Amino acid sequence: MDTLTSSRLIIARKRRGLSLVKLSETTGISVRSLSAYEHGKQQPGTDTITALARALGFPLRFFFAADVDEIPVEAISFRALSKTPAWQRDAARSAGRIALLLNDWIEERFRLPDPDVPHLPNTDPETAAEMVRARWGLGNAPIPNMIHLLEAHGVRVYSLAADCVDVDAFSTHRGGCPLVLLNVGKSAERIRFDSAHELGHLVLHSEHREPHGPDAEQEANRFAAGFLMPRDDVLAQHLHGATTDRILARKTRWRVAAMALAHRLRELDLLTEWGYRTVCINLSRQGYRSSEPNGITPETSQVLAKVFKALRAEGTTPADIAHDLHLDTTELNQHVFGLIPTAIEGGAHTTPHQRPNLTLIQS
């Protein structure tokens, strides 16, 4: 009989958000035995492994594939680490690890853009945003597509699985490669801000500076605001003392949420504290605190769209990819859902922006 890979049992259990106790209750296998399996101290029988695979919703072959290491929790910039339950953090980390398996599979077959994300620890976030814009040749112009921009500069972008809904987004470095996972269940404007926020973590909080805590989150927010809404461009729009209607009319320039623009105007002293509070109250009454009425079209991934298109052209199906990764297509889809208009069936299109250097490597 093949040997169970204990690290994969751990990844699968955490991916489903289950504790050892919950898995024990689901399968009838004792906590002591489950712990022994996960620590490699005991090998389960065929019937037991089959029961575990069924309970965890992974193909049986997943549990016999090569060893995988977990992403350390300290390597990830969780939005609210102290407020996020451990099981939710574990589920998100495990989802990220599976996304990395997909990324490794893609990188074996395609030449993706080299990472070009500067590390600017101990830099003022506003200044850092200006420096990254200058390095990437963006000037002060609005950014048409944040996901395309990240991909063009070597950031690997994947969906945060829908069952990790309580985690906004997260980012990490893996072998020198920056990775961002986005919660695509939000408004398109919020996803753009999340993308810029995670870029802020990648730029400001390197491996030598723990990317956690309220200070780090505030810095990433300031970076995102400065990156999406550059100071000089905002000042040029004559928004001093802007009314709610004026903010709603101008937010489309930067493709941001109305609340985000209002906060940026307050940050730049273009709104008084009283004016800012008044605008926020008005926006809340109109439904802009929890959503973005009449919002922009969601952004998609140019890299993943090209990858799946190229694979379809050569006859490789999503089922083939899932099989190679020892997954099923449902799990595969979790990590690209929302980033490709139709991830598993049919075609895909993207909005032109900066074209990543994507080359198919024939093996």
Phi and psi in degrees as a GROMACS rama.xvg file:
@    title "Ramachandran Plot"
@    xaxis  label "Phi"
@    yaxis  label "Psi"
@TYPE xy
-63.3272  154.286  ASP-2
-91.3116  131.345  THR-3
-63.8292  133.254  LEU-4
-88.3287  106.845  THR-5
-60.5466  -36.8772  SER-6
-63.7721  -29.8624  SER-7
-75.4281  -31.543  ARG-8
-64.4969  -40.435  LEU-9
-64.3778  -46.7567  ILE-10
-59.4634  -45.8235  ILE-11
-64.0692  -43.4257  ALA-12
-63.6623  -46.9594  ARG-13
-68.6489  -34.0496  LYS-14
-58.4462  -33.7978  ARG-15
-89.0081  3.49029  ARG-16
69.2421  31.3389  GLY-17
-107.832  138.656  LEU-18
-83.3018  170.204  SER-19
-61.1285  -36.9609  LEU-20
-65.0005  -45.755  VAL-21
-64.0065  -41.2303  LYS-22
-66.3199  -36.7279  LEU-23
-62.9312  -43.169  SER-24
-64.2394  -34.7151  GLU-25
-74.0981  -37.9799  THR-26
-102.27  -20.3932  THR-27
81.4717  5.93246  GLY-28
-89.3877  136.425  ILE-29
-64.8659  150.612  SER-30
-59.5024  -38.3378  VAL-31
-61.7682  -42.4576  ARG-32
-67.8094  -42.8799  SER-33
-60.2571  -42.8467  LEU-34
-62.7255  -40.326  SER-35
-64.4874  -38.267  ALA-36
-63.8357  -43.5864  TYR-37
-70.7055  -25.4406  GLU-38
-94.6304  3.933  HIS-39
70.7362  19.6879  GLY-40
-91.9078  -10.681  LYS-41
-152.617  142.694  GLN-42
-103.818  125.774  GLN-43
-75.1257  157.947  PRO-44
-77.9013  172.295  GLY-45
-58.4421  -45.2548  THR-46
-63.4205  -37.1232  ASP-47
-68.1811  -44.3589  THR-48
-62.7071  -40.0165  ILE-49
-62.1305  -41.1924  THR-50
-64.7864  -40.0276  ALA-51
-65.1959  -43.8594  LEU-52
-61.2134  -41.913  ALA-53
-65.6113  -43.5136  ARG-54
-67.987  -33.3234  ALA-55
-92.5843  -9.08703  LEU-56
71.2037  33.0385  GLY-57
-119.828  146.915  PHE-58
-59.6541  148.923  PRO-59
-56.0151  -37.4745  LEU-60
-64.1943  -23.4847  ARG-61
-57.4634  -35.8292  PHE-62
-81.7183  -5.3644  PHE-63
-113.336  2.12001  PHE-64
-77.9669  -178.788  ALA-65
-60.6117  153.862  ALA-66
-59.4792  143.183  ASP-67
-128.515  142.496  VAL-68
-97.696  150.588  ASP-69
-79.6724  154.387  GLU-70
-78.8986  122.077  ILE-71
-60.9551  138.9  PRO-72
-60.9893  -32.6055  VAL-73
-73.201  -11.9258  GLU-74
-88.0243  -4.66875  ALA-75
-111.319  139.266  ILE-76
-91.7286  85.6301  SER-77
-77.9668  139.425  PHE-78
-59.6141  -42.0726  ARG-79
-140.163  78.3279  ALA-80
-57.4689  -46.7038  LEU-81
-69.9206  -24.3232  SER-82
-95.5196  -7.38379  LYS-83
-93.3645  118.649  THR-84
-55.5545  149.653  PRO-85
-57.5103  -38.5938  ALA-86
-67.1958  -32.8292  TRP-87
-71.2912  -39.5037  GLN-88
-62.1549  -43.4137  ARG-89
-64.0935  -40.7029  ASP-90
-63.2617  -42.7056  ALA-91
-67.9003  -41.5153  ALA-92
-62.3985  -41.0927  ARG-93
-69.0456  -36.3931  SER-94
-62.0794  -41.3696  ALA-95
-63.2814  -36.682  GLY-96
-67.5795  -36.3531  ARG-97
-70.6835  -36.8316  ILE-98
-60.0837  -36.8085  ALA-99
-66.3627  -33.9232  LEU-100
-61.6928  -43.4535  LEU-101
-64.1389  -42.485  LEU-102
-62.2606  -42.2302  ASN-103
-61.0335  -40.5173  ASP-104
-61.9834  -43.522  TRP-105
-66.4131  -42.9432  ILE-106
-69.6735  -21.2369  GLU-107
-70.2335  -21.1961  GLU-108
-115.803  -16.8459  ARG-109
-130.94  148.85  PHE-110
-96.8887  107.78  ARG-111
-93.3072  164.4  LEU-112
-57.4848  140.379  PRO-113
-68.7477  143.995  ASP-114
-60.1432  132.929  PRO-115
-138.632  60.4362  ASP-116
-116.315  110.852  VAL-117
-69.1007  151.691  PRO-118
-103.952  117.251  HIS-119
-128.029  58.5018  LEU-120
-63.6842  151.641  PRO-121
63.1911  23.3893  ASN-122
-106.273  140.339  THR-123
-56.7945  131.584  ASP-124
-55.4794  -41.0197  PRO-125
-63.2439  -42.9293  GLU-126
-65.4853  -41.2025  THR-127
-61.1603  -41.5066  ALA-128
-61.4093  -41.8747  ALA-129
-64.7612  -38.5187  GLU-130
-67.4121  -41.1579  MET-131
-67.1549  -42.0713  VAL-132
-58.9291  -43.1666  ARG-133
-65.4168  -43.2501  ALA-134
-62.3868  -37.0084  ARG-135
-90.9715  4.53347  TRP-136
68.0061  35.8499  GLY-137
-93.7043  -17.9029  LEU-138
59.4355  -139.669  GLY-139
-110.613  12.1576  ASN-140
-72.683  149.353  ALA-141
-59.6437  150.875  PRO-142
-93.4606  116.411  ILE-143
-64.2979  -39.6353  PRO-144
-148.868  110.648  ASN-145
-69.2517  -39.9999  MET-146
-65.6915  -43.3391  ILE-147
-61.3777  -40.2181  HIS-148
-63.7768  -45.428  LEU-149
-60.0335  -46.2214  LEU-150
-63.8292  -37.88  GLU-151
-63.3738  -22.4459  ALA-152
-109.434  25.9539  HIS-153
85.7879  7.68176  GLY-154
-83.2957  129.318  VAL-155
-88.2194  123.803  ARG-156
-116.271  127.875  VAL-157
-135.488  165.554  TYR-158
-79.8986  141.522  SER-159
-82.9606  122.193  LEU-160
-47.6632  141.159  ALA-161
-58.0855  -28.4348  ALA-162
-80.0271  3.79005  ASP-163
-104.993  36.0781  CYS-164
-59.6872  -27.2015  VAL-165
-82.0135  -1.70613  ASP-166
-104.533  123.751  VAL-167
-64.4714  -52.4741  ASP-168
-176.539  165.757  ALA-169
-157.265  163.191  PHE-170
-138.816  158.31  SER-171
-162.358  165.517  THR-172
-104.886  139.575  HIS-173
-138.255  107.862  ARG-174
58.1374  38.1249  GLY-175
82.4242  -1.78988  GLY-176
-105.871  123.461  CYS-177
-77.6814  136.734  PRO-178
-127.344  134.53  LEU-179
-127.146  130.494  VAL-180
-113.81  128.028  LEU-181
-113.384  139.563  LEU-182
-80.6261  103.62  ASN-183
-85.8221  8.51525  VAL-184
-85.882  2.97022  GLY-185
-96.7243  179.02  LYS-186
-66.3813  154.62  SER-187
-61.4196  -35.3104  ALA-188
-64.9998  -41.1286  GLU-189
-67.4834  -37.3851  ARG-190
-64.8454  -38.4035  ILE-191
-61.3572  -43.9433  ARG-192
-66.3916  -41.279  PHE-193
-59.0886  -40.9851  ASP-194
-60.394  -45.4192  SER-195
-69.2497  -35.187  ALA-196
-61.9369  -46.304  HIS-197
-68.4071  -33.9628  GLU-198
-60.181  -39.2588  LEU-199
-59.0119  -42.3012  GLY-200
-62.0291  -44.2006  HIS-201
-62.3223  -35.8893  LEU-202
-79.4379  -45.7595  VAL-203
-89.132  -29.6844  LEU-204
-120.174  86.5494  HIS-205
-79.1479  -175.884  SER-206
-63.7258  -15.5574  GLU-207
-92.0332  -1.76755  HIS-208
-135.565  115.666  ARG-209
-60.7712  122.753  GLU-210
-87.1175  50.8173  PRO-211
-129.848  164.443  HIS-212
96.9264  162.511  GLY-213
-60.5487  -35.1827  PRO-214
-64.1428  -44.372  ASP-215
-64.3751  -38.8154  ALA-216
-66.6398  -40.6355  GLU-217
-64.7613  -39.4734  GLN-218
-63.896  -42.6552  GLU-219
-65.7434  -35.9922  ALA-220
-65.8907  -42.1338  ASN-221
-65.168  -38.5784  ARG-222
-61.8912  -47.7621  PHE-223
-59.7521  -44.221  ALA-224
-62.8049  -44.0748  ALA-225
-68.9477  -32.4533  GLY-226
-73.8634  -43.0745  PHE-227
-80.4288  -33.7548  LEU-228
-126.356  77.3787  MET-229
-56.8398  139.78  PRO-230
-49.465  -53.4734  ARG-231
-62.7743  -37.0068  ASP-232
-69.7573  -40.4096  ASP-233
-65.0654  -44.2752  VAL-234
-61.309  -32.6266  LEU-235
-71.5378  -13.0797  ALA-236
-90.2178  3.15908  GLN-237
54.2595  56.4852  HIS-238
-104.657  18.6278  LEU-239
-62.3432  125.571  HIS-240
67.6218  27.4689  GLY-241
-58.1173  140.603  ALA-242
-83.0481  171.563  THR-243
-58.7475  -44.8541  THR-244
-62.7433  -38.7672  ASP-245
-65.7595  -40.1462  ARG-246
-64.7518  -43.5994  ILE-247
-63.2443  -34.0388  LEU-248
-73.9848  -32.5732  ALA-249
-96.7157  -14.2296  ARG-250
-62.0374  -25.2604  LYS-251
-67.4112  -22.6618  THR-252
-59.928  -42.9081  ARG-253
-101.827  0.45039  TRP-254
54.7294  48.6852  ARG-255
-122.049  166.939  VAL-256
-70.2912  149.927  ALA-257
-59.191  -41.377  ALA-258
-63.1143  -37.3081  MET-259
-65.8977  -41.12  ALA-260
-67.2516  -41.4791  LEU-261
-59.2498  -43.3887  ALA-262
-64.2699  -38.3905  HIS-263
-65.2849  -39.3736  ARG-264
-64.5877  -38.9818  LEU-265
-65.8549  -40.4381  ARG-266
-61.0285  -34.2554  GLU-267
-94.0279  12.2551  LEU-268
60.3483  28.7117  ASP-269
-91.073  -12.7953  LEU-270
-126.239  140.334  LEU-271
-74.1401  166.657  THR-272
-59.3281  -42.4669  GLU-273
-65.1214  -44.1372  TRP-274
-62.3407  -39.7537  GLY-275
-64.8114  -44.7454  TYR-276
-63.6314  -39.4917  ARG-277
-63.2522  -44.7496  THR-278
-61.9587  -43.4663  VAL-279
-62.606  -39.6731  CYS-280
-63.764  -44.6957  ILE-281
-63.7001  -42.1861  ASN-282
-65.5278  -40.0506  LEU-283
-61.4337  -41.9732  SER-284
-62.8864  -27.7071  ARG-285
-93.6865  6.27382  GLN-286
89.8416  13.3397  GLY-287
-89.63  -2.58099  TYR-288
-79.5534  -38.8044  ARG-289
-102.829  -11.3074  SER-290
-153.443  -173.837  SER-291
-134.667  83.1011  GLU-292
-53.2963  138.48  PRO-293
55.1116  44.0418  ASN-294
-76.9305  -178.797  GLY-295
-79.6546  166.211  ILE-296
-71.4397  134.774  THR-297
-58.9015  142.805  PRO-298
-80.0844  152.058  GLU-299
-125.494  172.367  THR-300
-89.4562  124.735  SER-301
-75.1801  -39.6981  GLN-302
-64.5537  -50.5972  VAL-303
-64.8021  -36.1706  LEU-304
-62.6708  -42.638  ALA-305
-67.9791  -40.219  LYS-306
-61.2044  -50.6947  VAL-307
-66.3653  -34.3474  PHE-308
-65.6389  -44.5954  LYS-309
-64.7368  -39.7673  ALA-310
-66.2829  -41.185  LEU-311
-61.6065  -38.0249  ARG-312
-63.7894  -30.7997  ALA-313
-96.9125  5.78708  GLU-314
90.584  9.79685  GLY-315
-89.3114  122.906  THR-316
-98.0161  161.524  THR-317
-55.3953  -33.6676  PRO-318
-63.5693  -35.7565  ALA-319
-65.323  -42.9926  ASP-320
-62.6861  -47.7987  ILE-321
-59.0935  -41.226  ALA-322
-62.6245  -43.4324  HIS-323
-61.3829  -32.3828  ASP-324
-91.2719  1.97783  LEU-325
63.3079  34.7605  HIS-326
-119.327  178.903  LEU-327
-107.965  168.591  ASP-328
-66.6618  -27.1646  THR-329
-63.0083  -45.3502  THR-330
-67.3624  -41.2572  GLU-331
-57.158  -46.1273  LEU-332
-62.1719  -29.0959  ASN-333
-58.0867  -27.999  GLN-334
-99.2781  -2.44642  HIS-335
-127.473  -4.38314  VAL-336
-58.5943  133.726  PHE-337
86.821  -19.3441  GLY-338
-96.143  -18.86  LEU-339
-123.017  125.457  ILE-340
-48.536  -42.7807  PRO-341
-131.184  102.431  THR-342
-76.9773  -36.2946  ALA-343
-106.139  -28.2525  ILE-344
-130.667  152.375  GLU-345
77.5421  -167.515  GLY-346
-94.3114  -175.749  GLY-347
-150.294  147.967  ALA-348
-137.228  159.428  HIS-349
-136.857  165.445  THR-350
-91.2576  124.259  THR-351
-58.3316  139.993  PRO-352
-150.927  -120.062  HIS-353
-91.0339  124.776  GLN-354
-84.4794  117.964  ARG-355
-64.0036  153.105  PRO-356
-81.5087  90.8033  ASN-357
-112.584  118.418  LEU-358
-128.512  132.439  THR-359
-79.9091  126.905  LEU-360
-98.8178  113.781  ILE-361
-75.4334  127.73  GLN-362
